[in-house]
Amino acid sequence: MTTRVCHFIPPYLLERLQPHLTDVDRALRARREAGPHPVRQGAAGAPAWVVHTCHNGADLPGDVVRSAGQPASGDDAVDEAAAGISATLDLYREVYDRASFDGEGAPVSLSVHYERGYDNAYWDGTQLVFGDGDGKVFGRFTKPVDVLGHELTHAVTERTAGLTYSGQSGALNESLSDVFGSCVKQRLLGQSAAQADWLIGEGLFLPAVQGRALRDMAHPGTAYDDPQLGKDPQAPDMSGYVDTTDDNGGVHTNSGIPNRAFYLAAVAIGGNAWEGAGRIWYDALTGPDVSAGTDFAGFAAATVAAAGAHADEVTAAWKTVGVGPGGSAS
């Protein structure tokens, strides 16, 4: 199994902010995508998660600061990571009956205070890594709980459908991380689909930035419009689909299309997104009809097949964004 490093902040934003960091990220990709990344197996009775600090250096995983069952450390990044991973593991265990990202209870390793001024978070096939942000545009990447949910879901996707991280399958990969990251956030806040704000990465931007969040699942393309960052480029439907070689085929841009489909389905089904549409999306992801190269239409068909009594609502959601389940995405 070859693992692709999945970063929260897309490269087109990093290029605007700190070009040298894109070089760092490219080096990370080259090193970590070279081959399989076996997960370190914990001994029997090992804690469900362990948070390390890199002390603003690059050595991973760093020094252990806090493990599951231990009290708060007093370090905001450490304690936010602990709360976020706990909420994410709870969602998968209590709602979807999944034991950790691999389904077998693998311990989760997290590292915070990575590098100095590092504007990103990622899953590298072995662990979750979080920067503190540059203090000008971005704050701590552990602060929004959906970032934790987003990154761990990359690990779940890796261990289930294994969606290839390019083109439409890559956009689905990114979208699924937003979907379950949002479910973590909504469940923690006790919000129904109708009550939720559907923002991804709210709280990452510092006050100087003209933006509400990194992405808006309900209204893709509207999350920010800032002189330095530019305008949110996400597409809300297939009419805005971007055919590009950048960002692995536009995985962070085109993911707005399936993101909006999930939002529409969740609101139409009603109740809590993690129990309604979330259950359907999870069953599709882990079912037999979704594999590495699945495109938008293929995934839409899988969700309709998994939707049961809600097949009409799910079909309508995909059609609204220009994707025909079982047919072509156009």
C-alpha positions in Angstrom: 0.0 0.0 0.0 1.4 3.4 -1.1 0.4 6.3 1.1 0.0 9.8 -0.2 0.5 12.6 2.3 -2.8 14.5 2.6 -2.4 18.1 3.6 -5.3 20.3 5.0 -4.2 23.5 3.3 -4.1 23.3 -0.5 -0.9 24.2 -2.3 -2.4 27.2 -4.2 -2.8 29.0 -0.8 0.6 28.1 0.4 2.1 29.4 -2.8 0.5 32.8 -2.1 1.7 32.9 1.5 5.1 31.2 1.9 6.5 29.7 -1.3 9.3 28.1 0.6 6.8 26.0 2.6 5.5 24.4 -0.6 9.1 23.2 -1.2 9.0 21.7 2.3 5.7 20.0 1.6 7.0 18.7 -1.8 10.0 17.2 0.0 7.7 15.5 2.6 5.6 14.1 -0.2 8.6 12.7 -2.1 10.0 11.1 1.0 6.8 9.7 2.4 5.1 8.6 -0.8 8.1 6.4 -1.7 6.6 3.3 -0.3 4.3 1.7 2.3 4.0 3.1 5.8 3.1 0.4 8.3 1.3 1.7 11.3 3.2 1.2 14.6 1.3 -1.4 16.5 0.8 -0.7 20.2 1.2 -3.3 22.9 -1.9 -4.8 24.5 -3.6 -2.2 26.6 -1.8 0.7 24.8 -3.6 4.0 24.9 -5.9 4.8 22.0 -3.9 7.9 21.2 -0.7 9.6 22.1 0.2 13.3 21.5 3.8 14.3 21.0 5.5 17.7 20.7 8.1 18.4 18.1 9.3 21.5 20.0 9.0 23.5 16.8 11.4 21.2 15.1 11.1 18.7 12.3 11.9 15.4 14.1 8.9 13.1 14.2 7.1 12.0 16.3 8.7 14.1 19.0 8.4 13.7 22.8 5.3 12.2 24.4 3.3 14.8 26.2 -0.1 13.3 26.8 -1.9 10.0 26.3 -5.5 8.8 26.4 -6.7 8.8 30.0 -4.3 11.4 31.2 -5.3 14.9 32.4 -4.9 18.1 30.4 -1.3 19.2 29.9 -1.9 22.9 29.9 -0.5 23.2 26.4 -3.3 24.4 24.2 -2.2 22.6 21.0 -1.7 19.3 22.9 -5.0 19.5 24.7 -6.9 20.5 21.5 -5.3 17.6 19.7 -6.4 15.3 22.5 -10.0 16.6 22.5 -10.2 16.4 18.7 -8.9 12.9 18.3 -11.1 11.7 21.2 -14.2 13.2 19.5 -13.2 11.7 16.1 -12.6 8.2 17.5 -15.9 8.4 19.4 -17.8 9.2 16.2 -16.3 6.3 14.4 -16.7 3.9 17.3 -20.1 4.9 18.6 -21.9 5.7 15.4 -20.2 3.6 12.7 -18.9 0.8 15.0 -15.4 1.3 13.7 -12.4 0.7 16.0 -9.9 3.5 15.1 -9.0 4.2 11.5 -8.0 0.7 10.5 -11.1 -0.9 12.1 -8.9 -2.9 14.4 -8.1 -0.4 17.1 -4.8 0.9 15.9 -3.4 3.5 18.3 -3.3 7.0 16.8 0.0 9.0 17.0 -0.3 12.8 16.8 2.5 15.4 16.7 2.0 19.1 17.5 4.3 22.1 17.4 5.7 20.8 14.1 8.3 23.2 12.6 8.1 26.9 13.3 5.3 28.9 11.7 4.2 25.8 9.8 0.9 26.4 8.0 -0.6 23.0 7.6 -1.7 19.7 9.0 -1.4 16.3 7.4 -1.7 12.5 7.7 1.5 10.8 6.4 0.4 7.1 6.6 1.8 6.7 10.1 0.6 9.7 12.1 -1.1 13.1 12.3 1.0 16.2 12.2 0.0 19.8 13.1 1.7 23.1 12.7 1.1 26.2 14.9 0.5 28.5 12.0 2.4 31.6 11.0 0.6 33.9 13.5 -0.4 36.3 10.7 -2.8 34.4 8.5 -3.2 31.1 10.3 -3.4 30.1 13.9 -3.0 26.7 15.5 -4.2 23.8 13.3 -5.4 21.9 16.3 -7.9 24.6 17.2 -10.8 23.6 14.8 -12.0 20.1 15.8 -12.9 19.4 12.2 -9.3 19.5 11.2 -8.6 16.6 13.4 -11.6 14.8 12.0 -10.6 15.6 8.5 -7.1 14.3 8.8 -8.0 11.0 10.6 -10.6 10.4 7.9 -7.8 10.4 5.3 -6.5 7.4 7.2 -10.0 5.7 7.2 -10.3 6.3 3.5 -6.8 4.9 3.0 -7.7 1.7 4.8 -11.1 1.2 3.1 -11.7 2.3 -0.5 -8.1 3.6 -0.9 -9.3 6.4 -3.2 -6.5 7.5 -5.5 -5.4 11.0 -4.6 -5.9 12.7 -8.0 -8.7 13.8 -10.2 -12.3 13.0 -9.2 -11.3 10.1 -6.9 -8.9 12.5 -5.2 -11.6 15.2 -4.8 -13.8 12.5 -3.3 -11.0 11.7 -0.9 -10.8 15.3 0.2 -14.6 15.6 0.4 -15.0 12.6 2.6 -12.5 14.1 5.0 -14.6 17.3 5.1 -17.8 15.3 5.4 -16.7 13.4 8.5 -14.7 16.3 9.9 -18.0 18.3 9.8 -19.9 15.4 11.4 -17.3 15.4 14.3 -17.9 19.1 14.8 -21.7 18.9 14.6 -21.9 16.0 16.9 -19.6 17.7 19.5 -21.7 20.8 19.3 -25.0 18.9 19.3 -26.2 20.5 16.1 -28.6 19.1 13.6 -27.9 19.4 9.9 -30.3 22.4 9.7 -28.5 24.2 12.6 -24.9 23.6 11.5 -22.8 26.3 9.8 -21.1 23.7 7.5 -17.8 25.6 7.6 -14.5 23.7 7.5 -11.6 25.1 9.3 -13.5 27.9 11.1 -11.1 29.6 13.5 -8.0 28.9 11.5 -7.9 32.3 9.9 -6.7 35.1 12.2 -8.7 38.4 12.4 -6.7 40.1 9.6 -8.0 37.7 7.0 -11.3 38.4 5.2 -12.8 35.0 5.4 -15.1 32.8 7.5 -13.3 29.5 7.1 -11.2 27.5 4.7 -14.2 25.9 3.0 -18.0 26.2 3.1 -19.8 22.9 2.3 -23.2 24.6 1.9 -21.9 27.4 -0.4 -18.6 26.3 -2.0 -16.6 29.3 -3.3 -17.7 31.7 -0.6 -15.6 30.9 2.4 -13.0 33.7 1.9 -12.2 36.6 -0.4 -9.0 38.2 0.8 -6.5 40.5 -0.9 -3.6 38.3 0.0 -5.3 34.9 -0.3 -7.5 35.6 -3.2 -11.1 34.2 -3.5 -12.2 30.8 -2.5 -12.0 28.8 -5.8 -14.2 25.9 -4.9 -16.8 24.8 -7.4 -20.4 24.3 -6.2 -21.4 22.1 -9.1 -20.0 20.5 -12.3 -20.3 23.6 -14.3 -17.3 24.9 -12.3 -15.3 21.7 -12.4 -11.6 22.5 -13.0 -9.6 20.2 -15.3 -6.0 20.8 -14.2 -2.7 19.2 -13.3 -2.2 21.4 -10.3 -3.1 20.2 -6.8 -3.2 16.6 -8.0 -5.9 17.4 -10.5 -7.7 20.0 -8.4 -8.6 17.8 -5.4 -9.2 20.7 -3.1 -11.1 22.8 -5.6 -13.4 20.1 -7.1 -14.1 18.6 -3.7 -16.7 21.4 -3.3 -19.0 19.5 -5.6 -19.4 16.3 -3.6 -19.2 18.5 -0.4 -22.4 20.4 -1.5 -24.1 17.1 -2.5 -23.5 15.8 1.1 -24.8 19.1 2.6 -28.0 19.0 0.4 -28.6 15.3 1.3 -28.1 15.9 5.0 -30.5 18.8 5.1 -33.1 17.0 3.0 -32.9 13.8 5.1 -33.1 15.9 8.3 -32.0 15.2 11.9 -28.3 14.8 12.6 -25.9 14.6 9.7 -23.7 12.0 11.3 -26.7 9.6 11.7 -28.5 10.4 8.5 -26.4 11.2 5.4 -23.2 10.4 7.3 -24.3 6.8 7.8 -25.1 6.5 4.1 -21.7 8.1 3.0 -19.9 5.8 5.4 -21.6 2.7 4.1 -20.8 3.7 0.6 -17.1 4.4 1.5 -16.7 1.0 3.2 -18.9 -1.0 0.8 -18.0 -3.1 -2.2 -19.0 -0.5 -4.9 -16.2 2.1 -4.1 -12.6 1.4 -5.0 -9.4 3.3 -5.7 -10.5 4.9 -9.1 -14.2 5.6 -8.3 -15.3 8.9 -9.8 -18.2 11.3 -8.7 -20.9 9.3 -10.6 -19.7 6.0 -9.2 -19.7 7.3 -5.6 -23.1 8.9 -6.1 -24.5 5.6 -7.3 -23.0 3.9 -4.2 -24.6 6.4 -1.9 -28.0 6.0 -3.6 -27.6 2.2 -3.2 -26.9 2.6 0.5 -29.6 5.2 1.1 -32.6 2.9 1.5 -35.7 5.0 2.2 -33.7 8.2 1.5 -32.7 7.3 -2.1 -34.8 10.0 -3.6 -33.2 12.7 -1.4 -29.7 11.5 -2.1 -30.4 11.3 -5.9 -31.7 14.8 -5.9 -28.7 16.1 -4.0 -26.3 14.7 -6.6 -28.4 15.9 -9.5 -28.4 19.4 -8.1 -24.6 19.5 -8.3 -24.7 18.1 -11.8 -23.8 14.5 -11.1 -26.0 11.7 -12.3 -25.7 8.6 -10.1 -24.9 5.6 -12.3 -24.3 7.9 -15.3 -21.8 10.6 -16.3 -20.8 13.6 -14.3 -21.2 16.5 -16.5 
